[in-house]
Structures are given as C-alpha cells and as structure tokens.
Amino acid sequence: METYAEPLSKATTLATLSELLHSIEKSSSVLRESLQNQVAAGTNDSTYSESTATALNLRFHADPHVALHASKLRLACDRLAHLATPPRHLVFEAAGSFYLTTALDIIVKSDIATIIENFSNKAGSAGVPVDFLAQESKLDADLLTRLMRHLAVAGIFEEVTLNTFANTTPSSTLINNPEFRAHLDLVMHEGRAAIPFFPELVSKRFSEPVPPPSAFSLYSDGQPFYDWLHSPAQADRLSNFNIAMRGMAHTEGLAFLSDDYPFHRLPTDRLIVDIGGGIGTLPTNLLPALPNHRFVVQDLAPVVSQAREGASSVMKRWMDQGKVRFSFQDCFTPQPPEFRGAVFILKNMIHNYPDPKALEILRNLRNTNPHRLLVIDRLVIPQLKVTDSKARVLLASVACSQRAATFYDLVMASLHGGKNRTLEDWRKLLAQGGFHLEKIYPLRASTGQAVIEATCN
Ligand SMILES: C[S@@+](CC[C@H](N)C(=O)[O-])C[C@H]1O[C@@H](n2cnc3c(N)ncnc32)[C@H](O)[C@@H]1O
C-alpha cells in the first residue's frame, strides 16, 4: 500500500462534504430564484446590466449579488469534485491537459462552431454529422471525432448521437466571433512558442546570476515580447493581438465595468488617461455610460497608428468631438505636464512586468500627482487551507474561480517575465510606488480582475 503524508480523516471529509453541500444549496437557491424572476418578467431587460448580461448570454450576472453566488457555486462544486475524484485521477488528468488545448486550437482555427451553427440553421437539426464537419474543414473525420469528443467531455460541444455534434452554450461563444477567437489564438499561439522554454527558465532563474527574463525571450533570441510583436515581420500577429484585446474585454466582464466601479463619481474636468490602452477598448466600453468624460489612450507608435487607422465610425466621431485622443507615450518615460492631476488607468499593463519595471511605471505616474490611479488587473487569491485567514475571507467575498487567474499568471511569467499579483503584492507594490491602496472593486463575470483603486501617499 502507498502511504500518504496527510490522510484526510473520515470525520474531516464528512465535515467538508456537509459544508460544501450547505454552500451549494444556498447558492443554487439564489440562482433559481433569480431565474424564476427572469422567466416571470419575460423578455424585458430594463437596466443596462440586464441587457448586457442577456447580450453576453450570462444568465446570472445582471445582479452582482446573484453573480457572486454563481461564482461561489462554481468554487464549491470544484471543491466537491476534488473530494469525489480518486486522487490519482486529478493528477493524471492534469498531465494530459494540453490535449484539450490542442483540440481547442484545431477546432478554433477551423471555426467548427460556426460550421455547426450554419448547418443546423439550414437543416433545422440539432446536431451535425462529423463527416460533414470533416468535409467543410478539410480535416480527417476520425481524428476530428475524437478531438470533438474530448471537448464535449469538457462541456464544449455535445455529442447528441454517435458521431454527431451540436453546439453548447460555451461553444456558441465561438460562432461568428473573430474577436474571441483571436484572444484564444493569442493564448495558444504565442503561448505555444514560449512554453517549451519554460523548464529552462525555471532552472536558470535558480542557477544563473543574470537569468533570461522570460521563456519567450529564449524563443525570440532575447527580444522582449512587445519588441518582437511590433517588428514589421510580425504585422499579422500584432493585428491578431489588437483584435484579441477587444475579445479579451468580453471574457473579462469589461461590459459591466461602469456598474462595478463608480466612474460617475470621477470629476468630469479630469482627463482619464489609459496607459498602454491599445486600440481603445476602454473608452469604447465606458463612454456610453460616461458621455461627459474625456479619454486619452496612450500606447507605442505601431499600436497608435493601428488605433487611428482602424477606428470605427463611433470612435471617429468621439475623436472629432475631442472625447477620445490616441497619443504615443512610452510608459517608462515621464508623462507630459498636461496630464498633472489626471485619472490614470493601467488595465492589464502592470501584470506584464516584474516589480522593478512596474515600479518605474508607477513612479512616473506618481510624479504627476494623479487624482486617482485605477489599476485594472487580476487579483490572485491563494486558496489557503486555513479557514480563518484573510485570503479565505477575500476569496469568499470576491468568489472568483482562480483557474484563469493562476494560469494567466504563468502566461505572464512565460511571455513577459511579469506576474499576476496577490492582494499583499499589490499593497506593497503600490506603496513602494508612492500610492495607497484604497479599495478593491471585483469585476463580475471576469477571470479574476478587479479595479484596484489607489491614491497618492
Ligand atoms: C496586455 S495589452 C493591454 C491593452 C489594454 N490596456 C487592454 O487591457 O485591452 C498591453 C498594452 O501595452 C502596450 N505597451 C507595451 N509596452 C509599452 C510601453 N513601453 N509603453 C506604452 N505601452 C506599452 C502594448 O502595445 C499593449 O497595447
């Protein structure tokens, strides 16, 4: 017999099972009541959050309280599944998890979800025979069946009858959705370039006095990720990256941002400066709710050009009205004096950098005496065992699955040498940069993001 370092006693297992069942029952009943109310109300979405949740097919996210219970339910179900799974199986399944990535990569590239949708609409059937999918996508039918079946086990697609597949709610997010597919492609394509070098990075970080900054730098002969991405040879990848940033906004619950953080309290005479703002995802989402605010979106030259050239008609109108301005600004250089006292936003920026580089950015901003600094980034919450720890309490109040937050932490390590940070990391980093962390506003329907509000020390 194998021996175990710390076997769970039957009494402990029983107590955990009871605690989880209680939590699942409580959250499920909140969700059920919310759905009953929605069904009774019919199709009328009267608030902005309601129509946003409907548009994104989020049944439980119009109301933040219900959204919190949806997240709590997932957390409790994950823990319950861990408890019920033979321990070796959890480890074994983790070993094979990259086959899921591979299967997803293939079906995303061939846009199988859209093929299923088009065929089902035409034929009026729930499922599509795999032979048809194979013909349309020019992929081997036998291997495609097996890839689809593996995805179906994960809830992406459904095998309705033998070798016949239908979309599910998750796979439907891929239908005619180039922005979401670009985001997935970014994670899988650039990720796959860097991942083979990850073991070397981990080892060299231990053994070498000046280790490589990231796994990606080992792939790119030392070029930092953004230098590589902005080089003329990678024009297609830059274009995919910028589209991916729009797709990312939907995965991160950005649509609810104006409800989850009180932007309306920010004075309208202060500019909102979005540092490393890409092609303007933030004002696109915020301006409809904040028509009297003005945004400056800063980024590096190739991105600013793409933002101006590819601006939508709405964006062009905002630019003409002076509500949005795209400007070239390297975040490692001092901000121009006109931005003194502005509201600065760093959305998905700081996670790209290790602490010394992140501090350079923060100190530059501190010198402009900002009205507020809003860091929109992921909050990693370690799932500590100690039940009364602060982290446990935080996890319960934010109630966000950590699957994306911790995997993205590794994406940051691998591509940029950056990291996703815990609450203590944020508090310390902000203090060293001259800021005081005022409050955390978790974003519902996000993958662990929160607005971290800071003021000058
Ligand atoms: C992860 S993306 C985030 C984009 C946007 N904030 C969002 O959340 O959609 C990081 C952005 O930082 C920009 N960036 C990289 N290095 C920069 C620098 N030194 N100064 C300003 N922006 C930079 C990139 O071009 C990219 O648009």
The ligand as an SDF file (V2000), in Angstrom:
LIG
                    3D

 27 29  0  0  0  0  0  0  0  0999 V2000
   -1.8580   43.4540  -22.4910 C   0  0  0  0  0  0  0  0  0  0  0  0
   -2.0330   44.8260  -23.5310 S   0  0  0  0  0  0  0  0  0  0  0  0
   -3.3360   45.6850  -22.7260 C   0  0  0  0  0  0  0  0  0  0  0  0
   -4.0730   46.6020  -23.6330 C   0  0  0  0  0  0  0  0  0  0  0  0
   -5.2480   47.3220  -22.9580 C   0  0  0  0  0  0  0  0  0  0  0  0
   -4.8440   48.0580  -21.7870 N   0  0  0  0  0  0  0  0  0  0  0  0
   -6.3440   46.3490  -22.6220 C   0  0  0  0  0  0  0  0  0  0  0  0
   -6.4900   45.9820  -21.4620 O   0  0  0  0  0  0  0  0  0  0  0  0
   -7.0660   45.9430  -23.5420 O   0  0  0  0  0  0  0  0  0  0  0  0
   -0.6160   45.8050  -23.1440 C   0  0  0  0  0  0  0  0  0  0  0  0
   -0.5010   47.0480  -23.9850 C   0  0  0  0  0  0  0  0  0  0  0  0
    0.6730   47.7510  -23.5610 O   0  0  0  0  0  0  0  0  0  0  0  0
    1.3110   48.3050  -24.6960 C   0  0  0  0  0  0  0  0  0  0  0  0
    2.7150   48.5860  -24.3550 N   0  0  0  0  0  0  0  0  0  0  0  0
    3.7590   47.7270  -24.3230 C   0  0  0  0  0  0  0  0  0  0  0  0
    4.8850   48.3620  -23.9500 N   0  0  0  0  0  0  0  0  0  0  0  0
    4.5360   49.6640  -23.7330 C   0  0  0  0  0  0  0  0  0  0  0  0
    5.2670   50.8320  -23.3570 C   0  0  0  0  0  0  0  0  0  0  0  0
    6.5760   50.7710  -23.0900 N   0  0  0  0  0  0  0  0  0  0  0  0
    4.5920   51.9950  -23.2280 N   0  0  0  0  0  0  0  0  0  0  0  0
    3.2630   52.0670  -23.5030 C   0  0  0  0  0  0  0  0  0  0  0  0
    2.5170   50.9980  -23.8740 N   0  0  0  0  0  0  0  0  0  0  0  0
    3.1520   49.8110  -23.9960 C   0  0  0  0  0  0  0  0  0  0  0  0
    1.1220   47.2310  -25.7480 C   0  0  0  0  0  0  0  0  0  0  0  0
    1.3090   47.7420  -27.0590 O   0  0  0  0  0  0  0  0  0  0  0  0
   -0.3030   46.7780  -25.4670 C   0  0  0  0  0  0  0  0  0  0  0  0
   -1.2490   47.5170  -26.1970 O   0  0  0  0  0  0  0  0  0  0  0  0
  1  2  1  0
  2  3  1  0
  2 10  1  0
  3  4  1  0
  4  5  1  0
  5  6  1  0
  5  7  1  0
  7  8  2  0
  7  9  1  0
 10 11  1  0
 11 12  1  0
 11 26  1  0
 12 13  1  0
 13 14  1  0
 13 24  1  0
 14 15  1  0
 14 23  1  0
 15 16  2  0
 16 17  1  0
 17 18  1  0
 17 23  2  0
 18 19  1  0
 18 20  2  0
 20 21  1  0
 21 22  2  0
 22 23  1  0
 24 25  1  0
 24 26  1  0
 26 27  1  0
M  CHG  2   2   1   9  -1
M  END
$$$$
